[in-house]
Amino acid sequence: MAAAKKTTDIPAEAEEQIVNTEAAEVVAAKEEANGTTEESSQTGTSEEEVSTVKTTKAGKRSAKGVAEAEAKAEKVEHQQHRTEEEAAEAEKPKQPVKPTRSRLERRSKGYRKSAELVEKGKVYSLADALELATKTSSVKFDASVELHVNLGVDPRQADQNIRANLVLPQGTGRTVRVAVFADDKIDGADVSGVETITKDLEKGTINFDILISTPANMAKLGKYARLLGPRGLMPNPKSGTVTQDVAKAVSEAKAGRVEYRVDSTGIVHLSVGKVSFGGAKLHDNALAVLTSIKNAKPASVKGNYVKAIHVTTTMGPSITVSSNE
């Protein structure tokens, strides 16, 4: 036990010196063995006799001891070689690290030019924000103007999962294809008739933007819920697309009826028109949306109902609007 304790207490430098000494002894033994082999070839002594003479049953001169010493010598040589490689690698000049570009710098040239028109940190009135939004569109097409309203509601609560619809005073600015799932043909609808729409749905074809149905025919649409539901086309009484007065629903859809609903984070996202509308028409539509959201405030919500309002165009910079609007 005392001998084992002594071995474990040897310092690292002394242990390395012992390894180097053993390696030197192995080299000397090899040279001596080579000399002995040459002599034996001259005297006629075989290699087996030489190996029998030079190796012992135990100790450093045994076959096991010589093999261990050779392995240690190779390990020391490998460590020295690796240290030299690491030193050479450390001496190489390091490549300069490029600073990370900001989010605005990674944007397109058109976006950066538009962002310069928006004063950083400024809170605009609704009219000024919409007027400015028409100037910040850098795309070649007639971009949509979007209104994003962050509400202080919890959508997980049934009474706070705000959802409503309204007709925009100035319309949506886009052509809407309306289909009516009813037995009779409806004037103003692009597609109407139960059989006609059913044949298209069986093929997976959807050639409409809004689907209106009578309550009696809703049961027939149940088998197509997986096709219509993910696309937001399934008729719903809350959105005004399930009604007996389908003619009125068609005229409202053509006039610019829109539906909004808070997402999982409590934000309402809604398009209020096109850039070509101009600031005045966009203001009428946005004011109608904000009035509808205000009227939909749940009684259980206490404190600040509207937390933030932002206006933006398609692929354009965001403009902060005063929440007092």
VEXRO-350025 format. One record per residue (C-alpha): residue in three letters; x, y, z; residue number from 0. Coordinates in steps of 0.001 Angstrom, whole numbers, plus 500000, padded with zeros to 6 digits. Example, Ala and Ser with C-alpha at 12.3 -4.5 7.8 and 13.67 -1.06 7.14 Angstrom:
2
REC residuo      u      v      w num
REC     ALA 512300 495500 507800   0
REC     SER 513670 498940 507140   1
! end
This chain:
325
REC residuo      u      v      w num
REC     MET 500000 500000 500000   0
REC     ALA 502874 502362 500785   1
REC     ALA 504475 501721 497418   2
REC     ALA 501219 502413 495601   3
REC     LYS 500762 505673 497489   4
REC     LYS 504264 506805 496538   5
REC     THR 503555 506187 492868   6
REC     THR 500365 508244 492877   7
REC     ASP 502083 511130 494671   8
REC     ILE 504777 511558 492008   9
REC     PRO 504610 515041 490470  10
REC     ALA 503783 515435 486780  11
REC     GLU 507316 516685 485887  12
REC     ALA 508948 513727 487607  13
REC     GLU 506569 511311 485918  14
REC     GLU 507382 512790 482502  15
REC     GLN 511108 512454 483279  16
REC     ILE 510603 508796 484181  17
REC     VAL 508737 508196 480900  18
REC     ASN 511529 509868 478904  19
REC     THR 514158 507784 480785  20
REC     GLU 512302 504578 480028  21
REC     ALA 511988 505567 476388  22
REC     ALA 515740 506192 476231  23
REC     GLU 516393 502799 477790  24
REC     VAL 514156 501167 475165  25
REC     VAL 516107 502860 472371  26
REC     ALA 519412 501767 473958  27
REC     ALA 518082 498244 474309  28
REC     LYS 517118 498198 470665  29
REC     GLU 520548 499416 469579  30
REC     GLU 522208 496824 471815  31
REC     ALA 519939 494134 470427  32
REC     ASN 520778 495168 466854  33
REC     GLY 524506 495025 467686  34
REC     THR 524052 491639 469270  35
REC     THR 522176 490407 466225  36
REC     GLU 525000 491484 463931  37
REC     GLU 527514 489724 466193  38
REC     SER 525367 486622 466308  39
REC     SER 525196 486507 462543  40
REC     GLN 528981 486545 462454  41
REC     THR 529357 483980 465234  42
REC     GLY 526475 481873 464006  43
REC     THR 524166 482527 467028  44
REC     SER 520469 482591 466068  45
REC     GLU 518064 485542 466786  46
REC     GLU 516048 483351 469125  47
REC     GLU 519099 482799 471317  48
REC     VAL 519810 486566 471393  49
REC     SER 516231 487406 472361  50
REC     THR 516388 484741 475037  51
REC     VAL 519533 486259 476435  52
REC     LYS 518438 489900 476357  53
REC     THR 514855 489543 477679  54
REC     THR 513924 488514 481165  55
REC     LYS 510801 487005 482637  56
REC     ALA 509852 490138 484578  57
REC     GLY 510838 493762 485006  58
REC     LYS 511781 496416 482458  59
REC     ARG 513709 493928 480306  60
REC     SER 510766 491563 479927  61
REC     ALA 508769 491441 476674  62
REC     LYS 505800 493130 478389  63
REC     GLY 507954 495845 479912  64
REC     VAL 509655 496620 476594  65
REC     ALA 506250 496840 474825  66
REC     GLU 504897 499212 477499  67
REC     ALA 507981 501412 477261  68
REC     GLU 507663 501585 473475  69
REC     ALA 504006 502587 473792  70
REC     LYS 504919 505329 476288  71
REC     ALA 507653 506597 473991  72
REC     GLU 505215 506799 471064  73
REC     LYS 502689 508648 473246  74
REC     VAL 505278 511217 474332  75
REC     GLU 506362 511749 470742  76
REC     HIS 502730 512184 469629  77
REC     GLN 502054 514731 472384  78
REC     GLN 505142 516732 471453  79
REC     HIS 504100 516727 467788  80
REC     ARG 500571 517867 468668  81
REC     THR 501905 520674 470855  82
REC     GLU 504055 521906 467987  83
REC     GLU 501037 521915 465643  84
REC     GLU 498917 523866 468149  85
REC     ALA 501693 526424 468592  86
REC     ALA 501999 526846 464821  87
REC     GLU 498211 527238 464537  88
REC     ALA 498186 529877 467282  89
REC     GLU 500867 531900 465475  90
REC     LYS 498708 532193 462324  91
REC     PRO 497025 535619 461981  92
REC     LYS 493295 535442 462792  93
REC     GLN 490718 536638 460277  94
REC     PRO 488938 539841 461362  95
REC     VAL 485343 539237 462533  96
REC     LYS 482799 541258 460573  97
REC     PRO 480298 543131 462758  98
REC     THR 476712 541863 462623  99
REC     ARG 474494 544048 460471 100
REC     SER 471342 545483 461985 101
REC     ARG 467914 544321 460863 102
REC     LEU 467384 547510 458858 103
REC     GLU 470743 547100 457077 104
REC     ARG 469716 543631 455906 105
REC     ARG 466602 545035 454235 106
REC     SER 466306 545974 450555 107
REC     LYS 467297 549388 449254 108
REC     GLY 463677 550314 448620 109
REC     TYR 462670 549439 452169 110
REC     ARG 465558 551419 453674 111
REC     LYS 464620 554440 451573 112
REC     SER 460990 554183 452718 113
REC     ALA 462037 553761 456358 114
REC     GLU 463817 557120 456216 115
REC     LEU 460405 558793 455817 116
REC     VAL 459240 557437 459176 117
REC     GLU 460590 559404 462126 118
REC     LYS 462038 556984 464653 119
REC     GLY 460283 557015 468030 120
REC     LYS 457468 559305 466873 121
REC     VAL 453816 558441 467543 122
REC     TYR 451556 559586 464694 123
REC     SER 447861 560332 464595 124
REC     LEU 445747 557888 462577 125
REC     ALA 445223 560330 459697 126
REC     ASP 448920 561259 459500 127
REC     ALA 450013 557610 459715 128
REC     LEU 447736 556546 456860 129
REC     GLU 448811 559511 454726 130
REC     LEU 452448 558611 455358 131
REC     ALA 451786 554927 454625 132
REC     THR 450776 555774 451053 133
REC     LYS 454250 557290 450550 134
REC     THR 456253 554426 452066 135
REC     SER 455190 551723 449613 136
REC     SER 458227 550745 447519 137
REC     VAL 456668 547832 445584 138
REC     LYS 455538 548024 441964 139
REC     PHE 451985 546749 442591 140
REC     ASP 449091 548435 444420 141
REC     ALA 449989 547387 447960 142
REC     SER 447498 546794 450750 143
REC     VAL 447450 549036 453815 144
REC     GLU 447266 546946 456988 145
REC     LEU 446069 547862 460464 146
REC     HIS 447507 545936 463431 147
REC     VAL 445847 546473 466818 148
REC     ASN 447345 544912 469948 149
REC     LEU 444569 544353 472505 150
REC     GLY 444830 543673 476212 151
REC     VAL 442734 540502 476019 152
REC     ASP 443325 536814 476652 153
REC     PRO 442110 534863 473595 154
REC     ARG 442027 531669 475664 155
REC     GLN 438994 533075 477476 156
REC     ALA 435814 532490 475480 157
REC     ASP 434382 535955 476145 158
REC     GLN 437679 537648 475198 159
REC     ASN 438180 535814 471901 160
REC     ILE 437070 538857 469922 161
REC     ARG 435590 538189 466503 162
REC     ALA 433358 540428 464364 163
REC     ASN 432651 541587 460829 164
REC     LEU 431771 544885 459185 165
REC     VAL 431379 546522 455825 166
REC     LEU 434202 548964 455056 167
REC     PRO 432757 552324 453939 168
REC     GLN 435201 552635 451029 169
REC     GLY 435384 548928 450175 170
REC     THR 438403 546639 450188 171
REC     GLY 439832 547593 446803 172
REC     ARG 439843 544062 445473 173
REC     THR 437437 542001 443396 174
REC     VAL 435711 539341 445480 175
REC     ARG 434295 536135 444019 176
REC     VAL 431169 535140 445946 177
REC     ALA 429591 531681 445884 178
REC     VAL 426152 530871 447319 179
REC     PHE 425411 527354 448532 180
REC     ALA 421640 527468 448021 181
REC     ASP 419004 525681 445977 182
REC     ASP 417982 528775 444026 183
REC     LYS 420158 530909 441789 184
REC     ILE 421079 534227 443420 185
REC     ASP 421607 537421 441425 186
REC     GLY 425009 539029 441954 187
REC     ALA 426742 535788 442986 188
REC     ASP 429594 534517 440836 189
REC     VAL 428725 530876 441563 190
REC     SER 425467 529530 442981 191
REC     GLY 423675 526221 443326 192
REC     VAL 424223 523242 445577 193
REC     GLU 424995 520783 442791 194
REC     THR 427400 523107 440958 195
REC     ILE 429466 523895 444056 196
REC     THR 429376 520272 445271 197
REC     LYS 430844 519007 441971 198
REC     ASP 433728 521493 442246 199
REC     LEU 434400 520598 445875 200
REC     GLU 434472 516888 445021 201
REC     LYS 437334 517656 442612 202
REC     GLY 439057 519860 445197 203
REC     THR 438430 522953 443065 204
REC     ILE 437780 526271 444834 205
REC     ASN 436893 529137 442520 206
REC     PHE 435523 531627 445060 207
REC     ASP 436760 533906 447854 208
REC     ILE 433631 533891 450042 209
REC     LEU 431092 531100 450462 210
REC     ILE 427600 531947 451703 211
REC     SER 425131 529272 452689 212
REC     THR 421595 528949 453982 213
REC     PRO 421165 527226 457385 214
REC     ALA 419288 524300 455771 215
REC     ASN 422192 523424 453471 216
REC     MET 424989 523591 456072 217
REC     ALA 424687 519862 456777 218
REC     LYS 425705 519115 453180 219
REC     LEU 428927 521137 453608 220
REC     GLY 430035 519120 456649 221
REC     LYS 431965 516563 454544 222
REC     TYR 434015 519399 452980 223
REC     ALA 435021 521002 456273 224
REC     ARG 438620 519762 455953 225
REC     LEU 438893 521412 452551 226
REC     LEU 437205 524718 453409 227
REC     GLY 438127 525126 457098 228
REC     PRO 441931 525619 456793 229
REC     ARG 441332 528214 454051 230
REC     GLY 438847 530196 456163 231
REC     LEU 436042 529570 453679 232
REC     MET 433679 527548 455863 233
REC     PRO 430436 529552 456324 234
REC     ASN 429835 530763 459871 235
REC     PRO 426906 532634 461444 236
REC     LYS 429331 534936 463321 237
REC     SER 430856 536116 460066 238
REC     GLY 427471 536630 458433 239
REC     THR 427982 533905 455826 240
REC     VAL 425196 531654 457158 241
REC     THR 421911 533495 456692 242
REC     GLN 418436 533242 455194 243
REC     ASP 418829 536582 453412 244
REC     VAL 421594 535439 451042 245
REC     ALA 420912 538290 448586 246
REC     LYS 421811 540871 451253 247
REC     ALA 424894 538888 452255 248
REC     VAL 426066 538819 448639 249
REC     SER 425637 542585 448205 250
REC     GLU 427537 543268 451455 251
REC     ALA 430348 540907 450443 252
REC     LYS 430658 542687 447121 253
REC     ALA 430555 546084 448863 254
REC     GLY 433506 545239 451122 255
REC     ARG 432494 543118 454093 256
REC     VAL 435517 541985 456108 257
REC     GLU 435921 539756 459131 258
REC     TYR 438553 540068 461852 259
REC     ARG 439569 537977 464821 260
REC     VAL 442320 538228 467431 261
REC     ASP 445212 535805 467017 262
REC     SER 446776 533751 469799 263
REC     THR 448768 536789 471009 264
REC     GLY 445744 539106 471183 265
REC     ILE 446461 541099 467988 266
REC     VAL 443978 541975 465245 267
REC     HIS 445448 542045 461717 268
REC     LEU 443266 543542 459000 269
REC     SER 443659 545211 455605 270
REC     VAL 441800 548526 455360 271
REC     GLY 442313 549206 451663 272
REC     LYS 444918 549874 448999 273
REC     VAL 447624 552506 448679 274
REC     SER 445757 553931 445687 275
REC     PHE 442814 554832 447962 276
REC     GLY 444655 557816 449405 277
REC     GLY 444756 558975 452991 278
REC     ALA 441113 560124 453292 279
REC     LYS 439473 556852 452141 280
REC     LEU 441885 554772 454202 281
REC     HIS 441065 556905 457251 282
REC     ASP 437326 556188 456827 283
REC     ASN 437927 552443 456662 284
REC     ALA 440407 552379 459562 285
REC     LEU 438112 554475 461749 286
REC     ALA 435255 552048 461073 287
REC     VAL 437454 549103 462083 288
REC     LEU 438616 550784 465312 289
REC     THR 435020 551690 466191 290
REC     SER 433987 548068 465671 291
REC     ILE 436838 546836 467866 292
REC     LYS 435914 549330 470574 293
REC     ASN 432285 548186 470532 294
REC     ALA 433422 544554 470834 295
REC     LYS 435237 545195 474124 296
REC     PRO 434366 542404 476604 297
REC     ALA 432976 543409 479985 298
REC     SER 435574 541204 481730 299
REC     VAL 438514 543234 480382 300
REC     LYS 439774 545745 482918 301
REC     GLY 442445 548366 482409 302
REC     ASN 444011 549248 479072 303
REC     TYR 442000 547658 476242 304
REC     VAL 444000 548940 473245 305
REC     LYS 447708 548560 473982 306
REC     ALA 449242 549565 470627 307
REC     ILE 448260 550379 467045 308
REC     HIS 450505 550141 463989 309
REC     VAL 449962 550857 460306 310
REC     THR 452026 549363 457507 311
REC     THR 451889 548565 453816 312
REC     THR 452749 545305 452080 313
REC     MET 456531 544907 452531 314
REC     GLY 456716 548429 453991 315
REC     PRO 457958 549905 457301 316
REC     SER 455760 550055 460392 317
REC     ILE 454261 553344 461608 318
REC     THR 453229 553721 465248 319
REC     VAL 449765 555219 465836 320
REC     SER 448564 556824 469049 321
REC     SER 446434 554325 471010 322
REC     ASN 444081 557192 471960 323
REC     GLU 442642 556942 468471 324
! end
